[in-house]
C-alpha cells in the first residue's frame, strides 16, 4: 500500500531531522560537561624571612602575578615588628583576599603560621589547632564560589621532624575530623607542606578518598624531577608539598612545579619549589 504524498514527505523529514536533533543534543550535553568550572591552586612554603626576603618576594610576586592562580596557600608565613605579615603583603600586591591562621595571639608582634590568598571573596573561613599543641600547628579553611559553585580549600603545614610520622598521623587525623565537620558535602581540596612523601604511612587517611594531583598526572616522573625541595638547599630530593583533590568531585588537569630556577641575580624564591595544580570541579549529580 502506498502512502499519501504529504505523509511520505513528513516521514522522510522525520528520518532526516531526528538523527540531526539527537546529534545536536549530544553535542550540547558534551559542551555542558566541558563547561564545568576549572580552578588553579598554588602551594608554596615561603621559608619565612630567611635569605633576603625583600629580594625573594619580588620573584614570588612577579611570578604569581603573571600566572594569576585562583588561590595560593602559603606556609611559614611570618610577621614581626620589622616585617609586615608576608601573606598580607603578597595579597595586597596581587589584589587578593587573604586568610591567615596561627597559634600566636593577635596581640603578639611576632606571629607565624599559614595563609590562603584568593582571587574570589571568601564566603566562609575557619581554622583549627592540630595536636600536640606545643608543636604550634594549624589548619585553615576557606570557601569560595567558582562560577556559582562552592569549593572548600583546606591548607596546613604538618610536623617537620623526619622521625615524626606518628605526630603527623595525629595531626592529619585532626585535619580530617575538621574537614568532616566543616565541608558540608561540598567539593574540597587539601594543600600544603605535609613534610611527608605521598606513600608515607602517616598519609594513609588521605589515600582513601583523595587523589594526589601530581601523582595522577605524572605517575612516571623520577624522584629528583618531582621533588618539591629545592636542590640548592637539600641534598636529598623529596616530594612533600601536595595538593589532594576529593575523589569523584575534583578532577586534576595539570600539575607543574614553580620556582625551579633562581632569578637573574642568582636569588632563589624559597628553599621549596612551588606546586601549581589546575583541576575541574565536576557536577556531583553526574556521580
C-alpha positions in Angstrom: 0.0 0.0 0.0 1.5 3.4 -1.0 1.4 6.3 1.5 -0.2 9.7 0.6 2.5 12.0 -0.8 2.1 14.5 2.1 2.6 11.8 4.8 5.5 10.3 3.0 7.2 13.7 2.9 6.6 14.1 6.7 8.1 10.7 7.4 11.1 11.4 5.3 11.7 14.7 7.1 11.5 12.9 10.5 14.0 10.4 9.3 16.4 13.1 8.3 15.8 15.5 11.2 15.7 13.2 14.2 19.3 12.0 14.0 20.4 15.6 13.5 18.5 16.7 16.5 19.9 13.8 18.6 23.4 14.8 17.5 22.8 18.4 18.4 21.5 17.4 21.9 24.5 15.1 22.4 26.8 18.0 21.3 25.1 20.4 23.7 25.4 17.9 26.5 29.1 17.5 25.7 29.6 21.2 25.7 27.8 21.5 29.1 30.2 18.9 30.5 33.2 20.6 29.0 32.0 23.9 30.6 32.5 22.5 34.1 34.4 25.2 36.0 38.2 25.0 36.5 40.3 26.2 39.3 44.0 26.8 39.7 45.7 26.4 43.1 49.3 27.1 44.1 51.0 25.9 47.3 54.4 27.4 48.4 56.5 27.2 51.6 57.7 30.8 51.9 60.8 30.0 54.0 59.7 32.8 56.3 62.2 35.8 56.1 65.4 33.8 55.5 67.9 34.6 52.7 66.9 38.2 51.8 63.1 38.2 51.8 63.0 41.7 50.1 64.7 40.2 47.0 62.9 36.8 47.1 59.5 38.4 47.3 60.0 40.3 44.1 60.4 37.0 42.2 57.5 35.4 44.0 55.0 38.2 43.4 56.0 38.7 39.8 55.6 35.0 39.0 52.3 34.8 40.8 51.0 37.9 39.2 51.8 36.5 35.7 50.2 33.1 36.5 47.1 34.6 38.1 46.1 31.4 40.1 42.7 31.4 41.7 44.1 30.7 45.1 47.5 30.4 46.8 48.3 28.6 50.0 51.4 29.6 51.9 53.4 28.0 54.8 56.0 29.5 57.1 54.3 32.9 56.9 55.9 35.3 59.3 55.4 38.8 60.7 57.2 40.7 63.4 58.0 44.3 64.4 60.2 44.9 61.4 58.4 42.7 59.0 54.8 43.2 57.8 52.8 39.9 57.5 54.2 38.2 54.4 50.8 36.8 53.3 49.1 40.2 53.8 51.8 41.9 51.7 51.6 39.4 48.9 47.8 39.6 48.9 47.8 43.4 48.7 50.4 43.3 45.9 48.3 40.8 43.9 44.9 42.2 44.8 43.7 39.0 46.5 41.7 38.3 49.6 43.5 36.5 52.4 43.1 34.3 55.5 46.0 33.9 57.9 45.9 31.3 60.6 48.3 30.9 63.5 48.6 29.8 67.1 50.1 33.2 68.1 47.7 35.7 69.7 46.8 38.8 67.7 48.5 40.9 70.5 51.9 39.4 69.7 54.2 41.3 67.4 55.7 38.1 66.1 53.1 35.7 64.5 53.9 32.6 62.5 51.6 30.4 60.6 49.9 29.5 57.3 47.7 31.5 54.9 45.4 31.3 51.9 45.2 34.0 49.2 42.2 34.0 46.9 41.1 36.0 43.9 37.4 35.3 44.9 35.9 36.7 48.1 35.9 34.2 50.9 32.3 33.3 51.7 33.3 31.3 54.8 36.6 30.7 56.6 37.8 29.0 59.7 40.8 27.3 61.4 41.6 24.5 63.9 44.6 23.6 66.1 46.5 20.4 65.5 47.8 18.2 68.3 50.2 18.2 70.1 49.5 21.9 70.9 53.2 22.6 71.7 54.0 21.9 68.1 52.1 25.1 67.2 50.5 23.7 64.0 47.2 24.8 62.5 44.9 24.1 59.6 42.8 26.6 57.8 39.7 26.5 55.7 38.1 28.9 53.2 35.1 28.5 51.0 34.8 30.3 47.6 32.4 30.4 44.7 33.6 29.2 41.3 31.1 30.1 38.6 28.5 30.0 41.3 29.6 26.6 42.6 31.0 26.3 46.1 34.5 24.9 46.7 36.3 24.3 50.0 40.0 24.9 50.3 41.9 23.4 53.3 45.5 24.2 54.0 48.1 23.1 56.5 51.8 22.5 57.5 52.5 19.3 59.4 55.2 18.4 61.9 58.7 18.6 60.4 60.9 16.1 62.2 62.0 13.2 59.9 61.1 10.6 62.6 57.8 12.4 63.5 55.5 10.2 61.4 53.3 9.4 64.4 52.9 13.1 65.2 52.0 13.8 61.6 49.4 11.0 61.6 47.7 12.5 64.6 47.7 16.0 63.0 46.2 14.6 59.8 43.5 12.9 61.9 42.7 16.3 63.4 42.6 17.8 60.0 40.4 15.1 58.5 38.0 15.5 61.5 37.9 19.2 60.8 37.1 18.5 57.1 34.4 16.1 58.1 32.9 18.7 60.4 33.0 21.7 58.1 32.9 20.5 54.4 29.1 20.3 54.3 29.2 17.9 51.4 30.9 20.5 49.2 33.8 19.5 46.9 37.1 20.1 48.8 40.9 20.3 48.2 43.6 20.0 50.8 47.0 21.6 50.1 50.2 22.5 51.9 53.5 21.2 53.2 52.9 17.8 54.7 56.6 17.1 55.5 55.9 13.5 54.2 56.1 11.9 50.8 52.9 10.6 49.3 53.5 7.0 50.2 54.3 7.7 53.8 52.2 5.6 56.3 51.0 8.8 58.1 49.2 10.0 54.9 47.2 6.8 54.6 43.9 8.5 55.6 44.3 10.8 52.5 44.7 7.9 50.1 41.3 6.5 51.0 39.2 9.2 49.3 41.6 11.8 47.9 43.7 12.0 44.7 47.3 13.2 44.8 47.1 15.6 41.9 50.8 15.3 41.0 50.8 11.5 41.0 47.6 11.3 39.0 49.2 13.3 36.2 52.9 12.4 36.5 53.0 8.7 37.5 56.4 8.0 35.9 58.4 11.2 36.8 61.5 10.3 38.7 62.0 11.4 42.3 64.5 14.2 41.6 62.4 15.8 38.9 59.3 15.7 41.1 61.0 16.9 44.3 59.4 20.0 45.9 62.5 20.5 48.0 64.9 23.0 46.3 68.1 21.0 45.5 70.1 24.2 46.1 69.2 23.7 49.8 68.6 20.0 50.2 70.9 17.1 49.3 68.1 14.5 49.0 65.0 15.0 46.8 61.6 14.6 48.3 58.0 15.4 47.3 56.5 16.7 50.5 54.3 19.6 49.2 51.0 18.3 47.9 47.5 19.1 46.6 45.0 16.5 47.3 41.6 16.5 45.5 38.4 14.9 46.7 37.9 11.9 44.6 34.9 11.9 42.3 34.3 15.7 42.7 37.5 17.3 41.6 39.5 16.1 38.6 43.2 17.1 38.1 44.1 18.6 34.7 47.6 19.9 35.1 50.3 19.9 37.8 53.7 21.7 37.5 56.5 22.9 39.7 57.2 26.6 40.1 60.4 28.4 41.1 62.7 25.8 39.7 65.4 28.3 38.8 66.8 31.4 40.5 66.4 34.9 39.2 69.0 36.7 37.1 70.9 37.6 40.2 71.0 34.0 41.4 68.4 34.5 44.2 66.1 31.6 44.8 62.4 32.3 45.6 62.4 29.8 48.5 64.0 26.6 49.8 61.0 24.8 48.4 59.6 24.7 44.9 56.0 25.8 44.4 53.3 23.4 43.1 50.6 24.7 40.8 47.6 22.5 40.1 44.7 23.1 37.8 41.6 21.0 38.3 38.0 20.7 37.2 35.0 20.9 39.5 32.7 18.1 38.4 29.0 18.1 38.8 28.1 15.8 41.8 24.9 14.9 40.0 26.9 13.0 37.5 28.4 10.7 40.1 
